Amino acid sequence: MASDALTPKMASVVERMARAGHPPLNDLTPAEAKAAYEKGAGVLEVTRPVLPRVEDFTIPARDGRAIPARLYAPSADVLPVLVYFHGGGFTVGSIATHDTLCRVLAQQGHCAVISVDYRLAPEFKFPTASDDAWDAVQHIAGQGAALGIDSTRLALGGDSAGGTLAASSAIMARDAGIAVALQLLFYPGMAAHQDTDSHRRFANGPLLTEALISYFFNGYVRSPADRDDWRFAPLLADDVDQVAPAWIGLAECDPLVDEGIAYADKLRAAGVPVDLEIYRGVIHEFVKMGRAIPEALTAQADAARALRSAFGG
């Protein structure tokens, strides 16, 4: 494997983060962690694209809860759609924290993007996030005309924990006969336990540490048995035959990189087309650092190209 050294620009960002002296999220209460993540989410983002169509609406969950969602589109045309799930360890993050990224993917991907505000831990334990995600996918797949989108051309995407939700939803979509053109996964969480070489190598970060991962997951699972459910760890799925083709973008210096590679291998072994990109010298969350990290811009452009290709545009 290539060196784990950070690029100079990535190292500079990490150094600035350290100098800022903010306490790690795992030292905060969940409410404080949510607020702190929200406050810092846009600091390194590219300029937010202005789109002609941005609409907030809600999606009915199976228990009657209205799940907030936001639709982005670069034109008034009836466009194919990416359903997007934000990262944040099932604990932090929101439509707002991933607003710029979703706008970029809509603009560059020539598609609509629907960002889903699934319910978060610790208030809502596993499998609520997974249930909300799948309820959203089914609703959007069935309501394309009402939403003014072409839901027959559907992709599922997310970063980190959102990547977990996208991947598990892609398996459920296969089982339900819902056609998915692409699963778009930025550094997704895929494994039941944090026991890979990359988890050991990057246990102390930068940014995403073993302590923070444990903090997130301990608030999310009801018991250790939940970790062995494939909706938490898609690597444990019995089979992934005929699931949607995947574009997987990983950060080299990230605890999650090995499980992302393992999932790409699992898909390929099942005959699923996979485009795997490993961005060298960058860390977890890098895709939202486009103002500071050129690799973020590359990854956004690569992901958008994969969307255009999957949608035939």
C-alpha positions in Angstrom: 0.0 0.0 0.0 1.1 3.5 -0.7 2.4 5.7 2.1 -0.1 6.9 4.7 1.5 10.4 4.7 -1.0 13.2 4.3 -0.7 15.6 1.4 0.8 19.0 2.4 -2.6 20.7 2.1 -4.4 17.9 4.1 -1.7 18.2 6.8 -2.2 21.9 7.0 -6.0 21.4 7.5 -5.3 18.9 10.2 -2.9 21.2 11.9 -5.4 24.1 11.8 -8.0 21.9 13.3 -5.7 21.0 16.1 -4.8 24.6 16.7 -8.5 25.6 16.9 -8.6 23.5 20.1 -12.2 22.4 19.8 -13.0 19.4 22.0 -13.6 16.1 20.1 -17.3 15.3 19.5 -17.0 12.3 21.8 -16.2 14.6 24.7 -19.6 16.3 24.2 -23.2 15.3 24.9 -25.0 14.2 21.8 -26.9 17.5 21.6 -23.7 19.4 21.9 -22.0 17.2 19.3 -24.9 17.8 16.9 -24.5 21.5 17.4 -20.7 21.5 17.1 -20.8 19.5 13.9 -23.5 21.7 12.4 -21.4 24.8 13.2 -18.2 23.5 11.6 -19.7 21.7 8.6 -19.4 24.4 6.0 -16.0 25.9 7.0 -14.0 24.3 4.2 -16.7 23.9 1.7 -16.7 25.3 -1.8 -19.0 28.2 -2.6 -22.5 27.0 -2.4 -24.0 26.6 -5.9 -27.2 28.5 -6.5 -29.8 26.2 -8.1 -33.1 27.1 -9.7 -35.0 24.4 -7.8 -34.6 23.8 -4.1 -37.7 22.5 -2.3 -38.3 21.2 1.2 -40.9 18.5 1.7 -41.6 15.5 3.9 -41.7 11.7 3.4 -44.0 9.5 5.5 -42.2 6.9 7.6 -43.7 3.5 8.4 -44.6 4.8 12.0 -46.3 7.9 10.7 -43.3 10.3 11.3 -42.8 12.9 8.7 -39.1 12.6 7.5 -37.8 16.0 6.3 -36.3 16.0 2.9 -34.9 18.6 0.4 -34.9 18.3 -3.3 -32.2 20.0 -5.4 -32.3 20.3 -9.2 -30.2 22.3 -11.7 -33.2 22.9 -14.0 -37.0 22.6 -14.2 -36.6 19.5 -16.4 -37.9 16.1 -15.2 -34.5 14.7 -14.2 -33.2 11.4 -12.8 -32.6 11.4 -9.1 -29.9 10.7 -6.5 -31.4 9.9 -3.0 -28.7 11.1 -0.6 -28.0 10.2 3.0 -25.6 12.4 5.0 -22.8 11.1 7.2 -22.3 11.6 10.9 -22.1 8.3 12.6 -25.9 8.0 12.8 -25.6 10.7 15.5 -24.7 14.1 13.9 -25.3 15.7 10.5 -28.4 16.9 8.7 -29.7 18.3 5.5 -28.0 21.6 6.4 -24.5 20.0 6.9 -24.5 18.4 3.5 -26.4 21.2 1.6 -23.4 22.3 -0.4 -22.3 18.8 -1.4 -25.8 17.9 -2.5 -26.0 21.1 -4.6 -22.6 20.3 -6.2 -23.8 16.7 -7.1 -27.0 18.0 -8.6 -25.3 20.7 -10.6 -22.4 18.6 -11.9 -24.3 15.3 -12.1 -27.1 16.9 -14.2 -29.7 15.3 -11.9 -32.0 16.0 -9.0 -30.8 15.2 -5.6 -33.1 14.4 -2.6 -31.3 14.7 0.8 -33.1 12.8 3.5 -33.0 13.8 7.2 -33.4 10.4 8.7 -33.7 10.2 12.5 -30.5 10.2 14.6 -29.1 8.4 17.7 -29.1 8.3 20.6 -32.8 9.3 20.6 -33.5 6.9 17.8 -31.6 3.6 17.9 -30.9 1.0 15.2 -32.7 0.2 12.9 -34.6 3.5 12.8 -32.1 5.2 10.5 -32.1 2.2 8.2 -35.9 2.1 8.2 -36.2 5.8 7.5 -33.8 5.5 4.6 -35.6 2.5 3.0 -39.0 4.2 3.6 -37.6 7.3 1.8 -36.3 5.2 -1.2 -39.6 3.4 -1.6 -41.6 6.7 -1.4 -39.4 8.5 -3.9 -39.4 5.5 -6.3 -43.1 5.5 -6.3 -43.8 9.3 -6.3 -41.6 10.5 -9.2 -44.4 12.2 -11.1 -45.7 14.0 -8.0 -42.2 15.1 -7.2 -41.4 16.2 -10.7 -38.5 13.8 -11.2 -37.9 10.7 -13.2 -37.7 8.1 -10.4 -37.3 5.3 -13.0 -33.7 6.5 -13.1 -32.7 6.3 -9.5 -29.4 6.3 -7.7 -28.7 5.9 -4.0 -25.8 7.7 -2.3 -24.2 8.8 1.0 -21.0 9.4 2.9 -19.8 7.5 5.9 -22.8 6.3 7.9 -24.9 7.7 5.0 -23.0 5.3 2.7 -24.0 2.4 5.0 -27.6 3.5 4.5 -27.3 3.8 0.8 -25.6 0.4 0.4 -28.2 -1.4 2.6 -31.0 0.3 0.8 -29.5 -0.8 -2.5 -29.7 -4.4 -1.3 -33.3 -3.9 -0.2 -34.2 -2.3 -3.5 -32.8 -5.4 -5.3 -35.1 -7.6 -3.1 -38.1 -5.3 -3.7 -37.6 -5.1 -7.5 -36.8 -1.4 -7.5 -34.3 -0.6 -10.2 -31.3 1.4 -9.0 -28.8 2.7 -11.6 -25.9 3.4 -9.2 -24.9 3.3 -5.5 -22.6 6.2 -4.9 -20.6 5.7 -1.7 -18.1 8.1 -0.1 -16.0 6.3 2.5 -18.9 4.2 3.7 -19.1 2.2 7.0 -19.4 -1.4 6.0 -18.1 -3.6 8.8 -19.6 -5.0 12.1 -16.5 -4.3 14.1 -13.5 -1.9 14.0 -10.9 -4.6 13.7 -9.2 -3.9 10.3 -5.6 -2.8 9.8 -6.8 0.7 8.9 -8.8 1.0 12.1 -5.7 0.1 14.0 -3.5 2.4 12.0 -5.8 5.4 12.3 -7.2 4.7 15.7 -6.0 8.2 16.8 -7.3 10.0 13.7 -6.8 12.5 12.2 -10.4 13.6 12.7 -12.2 10.3 12.9 -10.8 8.3 15.9 -11.6 5.0 17.4 -13.0 6.8 20.4 -15.4 8.8 18.2 -16.5 5.8 16.2 -17.2 4.0 19.5 -19.1 7.0 20.8 -21.3 7.1 17.7 -22.0 3.4 17.5 -22.5 2.9 21.3 -25.3 5.4 21.1 -26.8 3.9 18.0 -27.0 0.1 18.6 -29.4 -1.3 21.1 -27.1 -4.2 21.9 -23.9 -5.8 20.5 -26.1 -8.1 18.4 -27.2 -5.2 16.2 -23.7 -5.0 14.8 -24.2 -8.4 13.2 -27.2 -7.2 11.3 -26.3 -6.5 7.6 -28.3 -3.3 7.7 -25.6 -2.0 10.1 -22.7 -3.8 8.4 -23.5 -4.5 4.7 -20.3 -6.6 4.4 -22.4 -9.3 6.3 -25.1 -9.4 3.7 -25.7 -13.0 2.6 -25.4 -12.1 -1.0 -25.1 -9.0 -3.1 -25.7 -10.6 -6.5 -27.4 -8.2 -8.9 -27.4 -5.2 -6.6 -26.8 -1.8 -8.3 -23.4 -1.0 -9.8 -21.2 1.0 -7.4 -19.0 4.0 -7.5 -16.9 4.0 -4.2 -14.7 6.9 -3.3 -12.4 6.3 -0.3 -9.8 8.3 1.7 -6.4 6.6 2.0 -5.8 7.9 5.6 -9.1 6.8 7.0 -10.0 4.1 9.5 -12.8 3.0 7.1 -10.7 2.5 4.0 -10.1 -1.2 4.4 -13.8 -2.0 4.9 -14.6 0.1 1.8 -12.1 -1.9 -0.2 -13.6 -5.1 1.2 -17.1 -4.2 0.1 -15.8 -3.3 -3.4 -14.2 -6.8 -3.5 -17.5 -8.4 -2.2 -19.5 -6.7 -5.0 -16.9 -7.6 -7.7 -16.9 -11.2 -6.5 -20.7 -11.2 -7.1 -20.3 -9.8 -10.6 -21.4 -6.3 -9.7 -19.6 -3.5 -11.7 -17.5 -1.4 -9.3 -15.6 1.8 -9.9 -13.3 2.1 -6.8 -11.3 5.3 -6.3 -8.8 5.7 -3.4 -7.8 9.4 -2.9 -4.2 9.5 -1.6 -3.1 11.4 1.4 -6.5 12.6 2.5 -8.7 11.8 5.5 -12.3 10.9 6.3 -14.7 13.7 5.5 -12.3 15.2 2.9 -15.0 15.4 0.2 -16.6 18.3 2.1 -13.3 20.3 2.2 -13.2 21.5 -1.4 -12.0 25.0 -0.5 -8.8 23.5 1.0 -8.2 20.1 -0.6 -8.0 19.6 -4.3 -8.8 15.9 -3.9 -12.3 16.9 -2.7 -13.0 18.7 -6.0 -11.6 15.7 -7.9 -13.8 13.3 -5.9 -16.9 15.5 -6.5 -16.2 15.6 -10.2 -15.6 11.8 -10.3 -18.8 11.1 -8.5 -20.8 13.5 -10.7 -19.3 11.8 -13.8 -20.4 8.4 -12.5 -23.9 9.7 -12.0 -24.1 11.2 -15.5 -22.9 7.9 -16.9 -25.3 5.8 -14.9 -28.2 8.0 -15.9 -27.1 7.9 -19.6 -26.3 11.6 -19.7 
